[in-house]
Amino acid sequence: MNGTQGKFADLRDRMIWGMLMALAGGGAVWAGGLVFTGLVCVLCGVMVWELTRMLDPDAPFGKAEAAGATAAVALLVFWTQLSGAWLIGVMALAVALLAFRFPKDRVLALGYLGLILFAGLGLIALRQVYGWDWVLWLVLVVIGSDVAGYFAGRVFGGPKLWPRVSPKKTWSGTIAGWALAALIGAAFMGILGAGAGLILVSVLVAMAGQAGDIAESAVKRHSGVKDSSNLIPGHGGVMDRFDAMIAAALLLLILSEFGLISALVS
């Protein structure tokens, strides 16, 4: 196997499973309602299961599964029954209670559980309040910046972004991700009826996604694991695939709560 083939050895599995996930996710985004909400809740529950297994590897059988199921059900029930400050406050309490069950690394667990569950709220709210086309924009920005970073990093190489935490990430891949995010934002201006501010928001979303990727790498390095799980061939676990998405969704939730999305894209 030559050097180029080695660099792209995992590409086939990544592409096949990436397309399957895209089809399933695209259908859920289009359907909206309980279909999309249910998918987000399940994915968040699986990520909580993965996080529990990483940070509490000696937990008895069933503890991680119970944590994931509790998180998924809580997200679904809280979203459908609460709103406003009550929704945010009760979700924060649920995050704290879930984190308290970890025997160690409770602060780390608190932060990442909050990222997962509040990002879930952000995704559901984005679909319900802004519509499927905004979700499509978000997905394309996150995936596009990731794909651009993957190819640019392997083709051009160069200085590492943060080798201690994420040894594969390069500055060339990072900048390529920002550039493609800006292009996607420009392409969606007419579709979303947004102004040039959407280009800036798209780049910020790409940055948040890259930060989410690095944050998950830090958690895996802390836990001494390569992947969050082995559920998805070529991708690792659900958290490995959606680490960037949840960080981007959390950013959008924050911008939305402070009324900054409308201000930035007008």
C-alpha positions in Angstrom: 0.0 0.0 0.0 1.5 3.3 -1.0 1.5 6.5 1.0 -1.6 8.0 -0.7 -3.6 4.8 -0.2 -2.7 4.7 3.4 -3.9 8.2 4.0 -7.3 7.3 2.6 -7.6 3.7 3.9 -10.7 4.4 5.8 -12.4 6.5 3.1 -14.6 3.7 1.7 -16.3 2.8 5.0 -16.6 6.5 5.9 -18.4 7.2 2.6 -20.8 4.3 2.7 -21.9 4.9 6.2 -21.8 8.6 5.7 -24.3 8.3 2.9 -26.5 5.9 4.9 -26.6 8.4 7.8 -27.2 11.3 5.4 -30.3 9.5 3.9 -31.7 8.7 7.4 -31.0 12.1 8.7 -32.2 13.9 5.6 -35.5 12.0 5.8 -35.9 12.9 9.5 -35.1 16.6 8.8 -37.7 16.7 6.0 -40.3 14.9 8.1 -39.8 17.2 11.2 -42.1 16.9 14.1 -41.8 13.8 16.3 -39.7 11.9 13.8 -36.9 14.5 13.9 -37.3 15.1 17.6 -37.2 11.4 18.3 -34.1 10.9 16.2 -32.3 13.7 18.1 -33.3 12.3 21.5 -32.0 8.8 20.5 -28.7 10.2 19.2 -28.3 12.2 22.4 -29.1 9.2 24.5 -26.5 7.1 22.7 -23.9 9.8 23.1 -24.6 9.9 26.9 -24.2 6.1 26.9 -20.8 6.4 25.1 -19.6 9.2 27.5 -20.6 7.1 30.5 -18.6 4.1 29.2 -15.6 6.3 28.6 -15.5 8.2 31.9 -16.8 5.3 34.1 -15.4 2.2 32.5 -15.7 0.1 35.7 -19.5 0.8 36.0 -21.6 -2.2 36.5 -23.6 -3.5 33.5 -26.7 -1.4 32.9 -25.4 1.9 34.4 -24.4 3.4 31.1 -27.5 2.1 29.3 -29.7 3.6 32.1 -27.9 6.9 31.8 -28.4 7.0 28.0 -32.1 6.0 28.2 -32.7 8.6 31.0 -31.1 11.3 29.0 -33.1 10.5 25.8 -36.4 10.3 27.7 -35.7 13.5 29.7 -34.9 15.4 26.5 -38.1 14.3 24.8 -40.4 14.9 27.8 -38.9 18.2 28.8 -39.1 19.5 25.2 -42.7 18.5 24.8 -43.9 19.6 28.2 -41.8 22.7 29.1 -40.7 25.9 27.5 -38.6 29.0 28.2 -36.8 29.4 31.5 -38.4 26.3 32.9 -37.1 24.1 30.0 -33.6 25.5 30.4 -33.6 25.2 34.2 -35.0 21.7 34.4 -32.6 20.5 31.7 -29.7 22.0 33.6 -30.9 20.2 36.8 -31.1 16.9 34.9 -27.5 17.4 33.6 -26.3 18.0 37.1 -28.0 14.9 38.4 -26.6 12.8 35.7 -23.1 14.1 36.3 -23.4 13.5 40.0 -23.7 9.8 39.3 -20.1 9.6 38.0 -17.6 8.5 40.6 -14.9 10.8 39.3 -14.4 13.4 36.5 -17.7 15.0 37.5 -16.8 18.4 36.2 -15.8 16.9 32.9 -19.0 14.9 32.8 -21.1 17.9 33.7 -19.6 19.9 30.8 -20.0 17.3 28.2 -23.4 16.1 29.3 -24.5 19.8 29.1 -23.0 20.0 25.6 -24.9 16.9 24.4 -28.3 17.7 25.9 -28.5 21.4 25.3 -27.3 20.8 21.8 -30.2 18.4 21.4 -32.5 21.2 22.4 -30.8 23.5 19.9 -31.3 21.0 17.0 -34.9 20.4 17.8 -35.6 24.1 18.2 -33.8 25.0 15.0 -36.1 22.6 13.1 -39.3 23.7 14.7 -38.7 27.5 14.8 -36.6 28.1 11.7 -37.5 25.2 9.4 -35.9 22.3 7.6 -33.8 24.5 5.3 -31.9 26.0 8.3 -31.2 22.5 9.5 -29.9 21.6 6.1 -27.7 24.7 6.1 -26.3 23.7 9.5 -25.6 20.1 8.4 -23.9 21.1 5.2 -21.7 23.7 7.0 -20.6 21.1 9.6 -20.1 18.2 7.2 -18.6 20.4 4.5 -16.0 22.0 6.8 -15.2 18.5 8.1 -14.8 17.0 4.7 -12.7 20.0 3.5 -10.5 19.6 6.6 -10.2 15.9 6.0 -9.0 16.2 2.4 -6.9 19.4 2.8 -5.2 18.0 5.9 -4.2 14.8 4.1 -3.3 16.4 0.8 -1.4 19.5 2.0 -0.4 18.5 5.6 1.6 21.2 7.3 1.7 22.4 10.9 -0.6 20.7 13.4 -3.4 22.7 15.0 -3.1 21.1 18.5 -1.0 18.0 18.3 -1.2 17.1 22.0 -5.0 16.8 21.8 -5.9 16.1 18.2 -2.7 15.0 16.4 -4.3 14.6 12.9 -5.7 18.1 12.7 -3.7 20.6 10.6 -3.9 24.3 10.1 -4.4 23.7 6.3 -7.5 21.5 7.0 -8.8 24.0 9.6 -8.6 27.0 7.2 -10.0 24.9 4.3 -13.0 24.1 6.5 -13.6 27.8 7.2 -13.3 28.7 3.5 -15.9 26.1 2.5 -18.2 27.1 5.3 -18.1 30.7 4.0 -19.0 29.4 0.5 -21.9 27.4 1.8 -23.1 30.4 3.8 -23.0 32.5 0.6 -24.9 29.9 -1.4 -27.6 29.7 1.2 -28.2 33.5 1.5 -30.9 33.4 -1.2 -32.4 30.1 0.1 -32.8 31.4 3.6 -33.5 35.0 2.8 -30.5 36.0 4.8 -28.0 38.8 4.3 -24.2 38.6 4.1 -24.1 38.1 7.9 -24.9 34.4 7.2 -21.4 34.0 5.8 -19.9 35.1 9.2 -22.3 32.8 11.1 -21.4 29.9 8.8 -17.7 30.4 9.6 -18.5 30.7 13.4 -20.5 27.4 13.1 -17.5 25.8 11.4 -15.2 27.0 14.2 -17.6 25.7 16.8 -17.8 22.4 15.1 -14.0 22.1 15.0 -13.9 23.1 18.7 -16.4 20.3 19.4 -14.2 17.8 17.5 -11.2 18.9 19.6 -13.2 18.7 22.8 -14.2 15.1 22.1 -10.6 14.2 21.2 -9.6 15.6 24.6 -12.2 13.4 26.4 -11.0 10.3 24.5 -7.4 11.0 25.2 -8.3 11.6 28.9 -10.1 8.2 28.9 -7.4 6.4 26.9 -9.7 5.3 24.1 -9.4 5.7 20.3 -13.2 5.9 19.5 -16.2 6.7 21.7 -17.6 3.3 20.6 -17.6 1.0 17.5 -21.2 1.5 16.5 -20.5 3.0 13.0 -17.9 1.4 10.7 -15.4 3.9 9.5 -16.6 6.5 11.9 -16.3 5.0 15.4 -19.1 6.0 17.6 -22.0 8.4 17.4 -20.1 10.9 19.4 -17.2 10.6 17.0 -19.6 11.5 14.1 -21.7 14.2 15.9 -19.1 15.9 18.1 -18.9 18.8 15.7 -22.6 18.9 15.1 -23.5 19.2 18.8 -21.0 22.0 19.4 -22.4 23.9 16.4 -26.0 23.3 17.5 -25.1 24.6 21.0 -23.7 27.8 19.5 -26.9 28.3 17.5 -29.0 27.8 20.6 -27.0 30.5 22.4 -27.2 32.9 19.5 -30.9 32.2 19.2 -31.6 32.7 22.9 -29.9 36.1 22.8 -31.6 37.1 19.6 -28.3 37.2 17.7 -29.2 35.0 14.8 -31.7 37.5 13.3 -29.3 40.4 14.0 -26.3 38.7 12.4 -28.0 37.3 9.2 -30.3 40.3 8.5 
